[in-house]
Amino acid sequence: MTIEPEVFRRVLGHLPTGVTVITAHHPDGPVGMACNSVSSVSLAPPLISFCPARGSETWTTLRTAARFCVNVMAEHHEAATRTFARKGVDRFAQVRHHPRPCGPALDDAVAWLECEIRAEHEAGDHLIVVAEVVSLEARPDAAPLVFFRGAYGTFLSQAA
């Protein structure tokens, strides 16, 4: 059975994903990209993974830092996330951020995970990057931005 890429994308679009922006410090200034493929890998040691496109110029630049910050985007960050997904724009121009050791932290994010790259594996037209979390922080009062069936939304938990 041959699965066409557009069908694959449409069907997997039914899996809600969190929305993140991965940032790093670079000698030419801050660098960052939108990413919805972040996943927990291991608790001990604390590892995550994400999957940048093999041809991503931003990932090529981020990789040189060897460390990065995963910003878990909040419900009001849709416009910022769209900016971080575009090419040829100053992605940090309209986004408030502050420094963290592994990369710029976007203000009002839901959480920040500071990471160091441990491995990179080829996987089709993408790469699988495995990184160790060296520091993390979360805001308990923030609602996340979620991507589902090609649209942004949010998730509100119900009180137990």
Residue pairs with C-beta under 8 A, 6 or more apart in sequence:
13 148
13 149
13 150
14 148
14 149
15 148
16 146
16 147
16 148
16 155
17 36
17 37
17 146
17 147
17 148
18 36
18 38
18 72
18 73
18 144
18 145
18 146
18 147
19 34
19 36
19 72
19 73
19 77
19 81
19 144
19 145
19 146
19 147
19 152
20 34
20 35
20 36
20 38
20 50
20 70
20 71
20 72
20 73
21 32
21 33
21 34
21 35
21 70
21 71
21 73
21 77
21 80
21 81
21 84
21 106
22 32
22 33
22 35
22 38
22 50
22 62
22 68
22 69
22 70
22 71
22 103
23 30
23 31
23 32
23 68
23 69
23 71
23 97
23 103
23 104
23 105
23 106
24 30
24 31
24 32
24 61
24 62
24 65
24 67
24 68
24 69
24 102
24 103
24 104
25 31
25 65
25 67
25 99
25 102
25 103
25 104
26 61
26 62
26 64
26 65
29 92
30 92
30 97
30 103
30 104
31 58
31 61
31 62
31 65
31 91
32 58
32 62
32 71
32 84
32 91
32 92
32 103
32 104
33 52
33 56
33 58
33 59
33 62
33 84
33 85
33 91
34 81
34 82
34 84
34 85
35 50
35 51
35 52
35 70
36 147
37 49
37 50
37 51
37 126
38 48
38 49
38 50
38 70
39 48
39 49
39 50
40 47
40 48
41 47
41 48
41 49
41 130
45 132
46 132
46 133
46 136
47 118
47 130
47 131
47 132
47 133
48 70
48 113
48 115
48 130
48 131
48 133
49 128
49 129
49 130
49 131
50 70
50 128
50 129
50 131
51 123
51 126
51 127
51 128
51 129
52 58
52 59
52 62
52 126
52 127
52 129
53 59
53 125
53 126
53 127
54 122
54 124
54 125
54 126
54 127
55 125
57 87
59 127
59 129
62 68
63 117
63 120
65 103
66 116
66 117
67 101
67 102
67 103
67 114
67 115
67 116
67 117
67 134
68 102
68 103
68 114
68 115
68 117
68 131
69 100
69 102
69 103
69 104
69 105
69 112
69 113
69 114
69 115
70 111
70 112
70 113
70 114
70 115
71 105
71 106
71 109
71 111
71 112
72 109
72 110
72 111
72 112
72 113
72 138
72 144
73 80
73 81
73 106
73 109
73 110
73 144
73 145
74 108
74 109
74 110
74 142
74 143
74 144
74 145
75 142
75 143
75 144
75 145
75 154
76 108
76 145
77 106
77 108
77 109
77 145
78 145
78 152
79 94
80 94
80 95
80 106
81 145
81 152
83 89
83 91
83 94
83 95
84 91
92 104
95 106
95 107
96 106
96 107
96 108
97 104
97 105
97 106
97 107
98 104
98 105
98 107
99 105
100 112
100 114
100 135
101 114
101 135
102 114
102 115
102 116
102 134
102 135
103 114
105 112
108 139
108 142
109 139
109 142
110 138
110 139
110 142
110 143
110 144
111 136
111 137
111 138
111 139
112 136
112 137
112 138
113 133
113 135
113 136
114 133
114 134
114 135
114 136
115 131
115 132
115 133
115 134
116 131
116 132
116 134
117 129
117 130
117 131
118 130
118 131
118 132
119 129
119 130
120 127
120 128
120 129
120 130
121 127
121 128
121 130
122 128
143 154
143 155
143 156
144 154
144 155
145 152
145 153
145 154
146 152
146 153
146 154
146 155
147 153
